[in-house]
C-alpha cells in the first residue's frame, strides 16, 4: 500500500513588517506589501507571483508499505520564487529573483517511519545596498531567504509536518497535504535578516535558523484582523510589547481588544497555562461584556507587536462567535 503526503510553505511580506529607511519604497508605492495568502491553498502558481507571495517551498513524499514494513520511499517537489514588481514613472518593471538549488538530504529511515527534509529559497532580484555585521561590511545584493520543511510518514499512514528552519523575514505560512493552513512562523525580525542573511549564513553555507512557530488562527480571526488593519484613517498604530510583559491581566477591567501582529503570547486562567497563540490572533473579545473584567491573563512569550482597538470597531455577532470558539478551547 502506498501512503503519500505533502507540506508547503508560502512566504509573504505583511503590512508594516519592514522597518527603517528600507520601508520607503513600500510607503511611496514603488513596491508593495503582500495580501495574506488564502486560507486554502489550491493553486500555488496563482499565489506566488509579482502581485502575490514572494516564494514557496513544496515537499511531497511517499512510502510503500507491505506487511507493516516500509519497503520503498521517495520525494519530489521544489521551490518557487517570484520576480519583484517595481513601479517607476508610471511603468511596472519585473526584476527577476535568483533561485538557489533545493537541498534534499538523504531521508532518515527509522523503525516504521521515513523522515524527509527539503530546503528551498533564493535571493530577491532588487539590489539592497546596506551595512552588514561582518566582512565585507557592505552588501549590494539582497539577503538570502529560505524555509526548511520536514515531513514524516509512518507505516500506519500517519504523517507529521513542520517548519524546522527559516529566515526571520518574511512571514512563512504552512499548509498540509489538503491545502489547509495549519501553522505559521510566529516572529518577524527584519533587521536581523537584513544584516545577517548572506554568504555562509544560510543552509547553502551549512547554517540554518530555527524559528518560533504557532498554530494557525481561525478564518474568523483572519477576517477580523483585516477589518482592524484596514479601518481607514483611524487604523490603529502597532505597539511593541517586550517578552514577559502583561497585555491583559485576569480580573482587571477593560473594554479594548488586541490583535497580535507578530510574536507569540501565553494565555493562562487562574494561574494555569491554557494556550500559546501567534500572529493573527484576536484577544479580549469579552471586553465590555458584563462587569467588563478580563477572564484571562495574556503575557508576551516573545517580543510582540500588537494593536489595540475598541470593541465597538467589530460586529457583536462576530465577537460572540469568536468568544464561543475560545470557550471551546478552554474545555
TAJOGI-V337537 format. One line per field, one symbol per residue. burial: # if it has 9 or more other ideal C-beta (glycine too) atoms within 8 Angstrom, else .. A space follows every 50 residues. Layout:
# TAJOGI-V337537
burial: ???
This chain:
# TAJOGI-V337537
burial: ..############..##...##.##....#.##..#...#..#..###. .##############....#..#.#.###########......##.#..# .##...#.....##############.#.#.#......#..######### #####...#.################..##########.#.#######.. ###....#..####.##..##########.#...##.#..#.....##.# ...#.##############....#.############....###.##### #######.#.#.##...##.###.##.....
